[in-house]
């Protein structure tokens, strides 16, 4: 597990291992590719837990898998903006009704703002996103 601490902005990067952040109040993931990320914890490619915001733009999650509940991405945040992002063939090996193969997003507050537009989800196991 790699934890980026000082840099809260990931731009134009390619990853093949899990990115983990619990310290930034504003996390930006822009024009990145997460491919063949495999992990035993939630969010095989990306895990973010913060009282702040997460902005994801023009990013691809491809062939990411976990043995936990959330395949490609897991986040607990107060505000999410996700645009032009693709999840392709991401999965969890768990076979339960509360499993999310592509992404699971938790609101840190009951009034957490979420804006998702122009995103695609394809070939996730059991068609559960």
For each residue, the residues with C-beta under 8 A, 3 or more apart:
1: 17 18 20 39 41
2: 17 18 19 20
3: 20 21 22
4: 7 8 10 19 20 21
5: 21 23
6:
7: 4 10
8: 4 21 24 25 26 27 28
9: 27 28 30
10: 4 7 13 19 27 28 29 30 32
11: 28 29 30 31 32
12: 30 31 32
13: 10 32 33
14: 32 33 35
15: 19 32 33 34 35 37 45
16: 34 35 36 37
17: 1 2 37
18: 1 2 37 39 41 43 44 45 46 47
19: 2 4 10 15 34 45 46 47
20: 1 2 3 4 43 47 48
21: 3 4 5 8 24 27 47 48 49 50
22: 3 48 49 50
23: 5 50
24: 8 21 27 50 52
25: 8 50 51 52 53
26: 8 52 53 55
27: 8 9 10 21 24 48 50 52 53 54 55 77
28: 8 9 10 11 54 55 57
29: 10 11 32 46 54 55 56 57 59
30: 9 10 11 12 55 56 57 58 59
31: 11 12 57 58 59
32: 10 11 12 13 14 15 29 59 60
33: 13 14 15 59 60 62
34: 15 16 19 37 45 46 59 60 61 62 64 72
35: 14 15 16 60 61 62 63 64
36: 16 62 63 64
37: 15 16 17 18 34 44 45 61 64 65 72
38: 44 64 65 66
39: 1 18 43 44 45 66 67 68
40: 66 67 68
41: 1 18 44 47 66 68
42: 47 66 68 69 70 74 104
43: 18 20 39 46 47 48 66 68 70 72 73 74 75 104
44: 18 37 38 39 41 64 65 66 70 71 72 90
45: 15 18 19 34 37 39 61 64 72 73 90
46: 18 19 29 34 43 61 72 73 74 75
47: 18 19 20 21 41 42 43 73 74 75
48: 20 21 22 27 43 54 74 75 76 77
49: 21 22 75 76 77
50: 21 22 23 24 25 27 53 54 76 77 78 108
51: 25 77 78 108
52: 24 25 26 27 77 78 79
53: 25 26 27 50 77 78 79 80 81
54: 27 28 29 48 50 75 77 79 80 81 82
55: 26 27 28 29 30 80 81 82
56: 29 30 59 80 81 82 83 85
57: 28 29 30 31 81 82 83 84 85
58: 30 31 83 84 85
59: 29 30 31 32 33 34 56 84 85 86
60: 32 33 34 35 85 86 88
61: 34 35 37 45 46 64 72 73 85 86 87 88 90 102 103
62: 33 34 35 36 86 88 89 90
63: 35 36 88 89 90
64: 34 35 36 37 38 44 45 61 71 72 90 91
65: 37 38 44 71 90 91 92 93
66: 38 39 40 41 42 43 44 69 70 71 91 92 93
67: 39 40 92 93 94
68: 39 40 41 42 43 92 94
69: 42 66 74 92 94 96 98 99 100 104
70: 42 43 44 66 73 74 92 100 103 104
71: 44 64 65 66 90 91 92 100 101 102 103 124 125
72: 34 37 43 44 45 46 61 64 87 90 101 102 103
73: 43 45 46 47 61 70 87 102 103 104 105
74: 42 43 46 47 48 69 70 103 104 106
75: 43 46 47 48 49 54 80 103 104 105 106
76: 48 49 50 106 107 108
77: 27 48 49 50 51 52 53 54 80 105 106 107 108 112
78: 50 51 52 53 107 108 109 112 113
79: 52 53 54 112 113 114
80: 53 54 55 56 75 77 105 112 113 114 115 116
81: 53 54 55 56 57 115
82: 54 55 56 57 85 115 116 117 119
83: 56 57 58 115 116 117 118 119
84: 57 58 59 117 118 119
85: 56 57 58 59 60 61 82 118 119 120
86: 59 60 61 62 119 120 121 122
87: 61 72 73 90 102 103 119 120 121 122 124 129
88: 60 61 62 63 120 122 123
89: 62 63 122 123 124
90: 44 45 61 62 63 64 65 71 72 87 101 102 103 124
91: 64 65 66 71 101 124 125
92: 65 66 67 68 69 70 71 99 100 101 125
93: 65 66 67
94: 67 68 69 99
95: 99
96: 69 99
97:
98: 69
99: 69 92 94 95 96 128
100: 69 70 71 92 103 104 128 129
101: 71 72 90 91 92 124 125 126 128 129
102: 61 71 72 73 87 90 121 124 129
103: 61 70 71 72 73 74 75 87 90 100 129
104: 42 43 69 70 73 74 75 100
105: 73 75 77 80 114
106: 74 75 76 77
107: 76 77 78 110 111 112 114
108: 50 51 76 77 78 112
109: 78 112
110: 107
111: 107
112: 77 78 79 80 107 108 109
113: 78 79 80
114: 79 80 105 107
115: 80 81 82 83
116: 80 82 83 119
117: 82 83 84
118: 83 84 85
119: 82 83 84 85 86 87 116
120: 85 86 87 88
121: 86 87 102 124 129
122: 86 87 88 89
123: 88 89
124: 71 87 89 90 91 101 102 121 127 128 129
125: 71 91 92 101 128
126: 101
127: 124
128: 99 100 101 124 125
129: 87 100 101 102 103 121 124
